[in-house]
Amino acid sequence: MEKKIQFLTAQVKFGNQKRYQDWFQKQYFSTVESQTLRADIIRYIVCVIHPPNEILSSDILPRWAVIGWLLTTCTNPVAAATAKLALFFDWLVFDPVKDNIMNIEPAILVMYHSLKTYLAITATLLDFLIRLTYEYHPPTVERFKAGVGAALKSILEKRVLQTLDVVLDNPKLEPELRKSIKENLLVLLDGNTQIENVFLDNHVQESNNLPIYNNIKSEPMPILNSTLTNHSIPSPVLITTSANIIIESASSGTKQPPPAPIITFNQPDPEPDFSDEEVDTKEEVIEVKVKKDVVEEAERERIFEKIRGLPTNFRLPFEALLSQNDMKVANRSDLLDEVLSALIEEQLEKTKREDLSETLAYLYKSELEKPTVLEDTSSIIENLRISPVNELVSLVIELKPSDKSLKMKNVLRVLADMITFMPKVAYKLLIILYQLLEKDPHGEEIRFKNNNYESLYKNLLQFRGMKLDAQLTQDLKVCWECEPLVFPYVCPIAYIW
C-alpha cells in the first residue's frame, strides 16, 4: 500500500489518476472496516510524503488531490470525522519555528481547489476546523487557537496561497458559516490571541529544504477584498512547553531563559482525556455537531454532475429521482422502469455506463444497505426485494442462458459495476437467488426453479474479470464481514455449483 501511495504522488500525472484510484478503492476499501484506513493514509501523506520542488512545479498528481479523493469517497461518518482530524491535527499545535509548512499545506489546498466543483467539501472542512479548534479539547483551546493562527500566517508568509480571502471570505459560502469564520478564524490572523507566547525578534530563516511556492505554475487566484491581504505577518510564535527551554536571541546571540508559561504540556493529567475505547465516541460527537447535510450535499452534487453527462433518456428520470426524495414508491418505480427500458436498448460507452451504475447505487443506497435478516428471529427476510437488483434480474430471467444480446450484456455490465461501487450488492444478489431455490419433499435436494438464475450469476464472471471460485469467495467474505447471520443461508449455493 505504501508503494502504491508513493507511486500515485510521484509517478502519476494529474488527470490520469482515475484508473489507479479505482483499483486502489477496489483493493483496499471494499469492506466496511477498511474505511478506517483513510485516516492512516491521510496522516502518512501529510507527514511523510513531502515532494521536492521539481514535483511540486510539475504535472504530477498533487497530495491535495489524493486527500480530496479519500475524503469525498468516504461513506462512514465516524471514519470521515477521523479522516478530517488526521488532516487538521498538525494545525492545532503548529509551531512555525519547528514544524514543516508541508504538514499544513494539503488541507488549505484541498479547501482552495474544492471551491469550484465541491464547494460543500470546503464548507464542511472550514466548519470542522472551527469546531475542532474550540471544542476538541477545551482545556487547551488557547494553545489550539495559537497553532491554527500560526498555520494561517505561515500559509501567507510562505505563499502557499497569495491570499486567504478566496477561502475564508468567499461569497459562495453560507452567510452563517462566513460569520463563524470571521468570529473564530479571522481573529486569529490579527494576532490578538496569545498564551504567554514568546515572540522571536526577527523572522526565522527558511530552511533550504522547505518548498518554494513562488515558482509553481498555477492559476491566478482572485482577490475578493483586502481584508486579509493587508494583514501584516508578525514574527513566528514559539509556544513553550517547558520552563527549561533556552531561546537564542536573533539580535544579540545571547541565551536567555523565557518566562514560565501558563500552560505546560509535560505535566501528566490525573486522568487521561481519551482512552482507546472512547476515541470513536469523542470523534462521533464532534461529527454530530458539524452540519449533517454538508457531506451529503457534496455527494449529491457529485452524482448530479455525472447525471448531467448522461443521454437525455437517462438524465431526465434520474434528475427527477434525485430531486424528489419523498416521491411515492409507484412514481419511483415508473422512473426506474424508464431507465431500465432505455438501458436494454442503448449501447453506452464504459464511462457513461459506470456513471449510470454509480447513480443507481447512490439513489437506492438505503435499499441496498438495509438488513436482510430479521433482528428478533435472526432469520432471512422472506421474499426479499432490493431495488434495483430485483428489477435487473427480472429483465434477463426469461432469456436463454446462452443469450448474447445487448439486453443481457447491458444488465450484466450494470450489475458488475454496481458490485464494484457497493460490494454488498453481490451477496444480496445471492440471497435473491437463494429465495428462488426449492427443495424436494424430503429436503435432500436443492435445485433452481429456473436454471437461468444460476447462469445469471455465472455470466457475471466475464464482466467482473474473475473466476467462479474467486467470485464466490469474495462475495461470501463480504457477506461474512457485513452480515454474518446471512452467511449460512448463501453457503448452499456455493456447494451446489
Secondary structure, DSSP 4 states (H G I P E B T S, - for coil): -HHHHHHHHHTSBTTS-HHHHHHHHHHHSSSSGGGGHHHHHHHHHHHT----HHHHTSSBPPHHHHHHHHHHT---HHHHHHHHHHHHHHHHT--TTTS-GGGTHHHHHHHHHTTTT-HHHHHHHHHHHHHHHHHS-GGGHHHHHHHHHHHHHHHHHTTSSS-SHHHHT-TTS-HHHHHHHHHHTHHHHTT---SS-EE-SSPPPPPTTS---TT---PPPP---STTTT---PPPEE----TT--EE-TTT--EEPPPPPS--TTSPPSS-S--TTTHHHHHHHHHHHS-HHHHHHHHHHHHHHHHHTS-HHHHHHHHHHHH-TT--HHHHHHHHHHHHHHHTT-PPPHHHHHHHHHHHHHHTHHHHHS-SB-TTT--BPTT---TTHHHHHHHHTTS-TT---HHHHHHHHHHHHHHHH-THHHHHHHHHHHTTEEE-TTS--EEESSHHHHHHHHHHHHHHT--HHHHHHHHHHHHHHH-GGGHHHHHHHHHH-
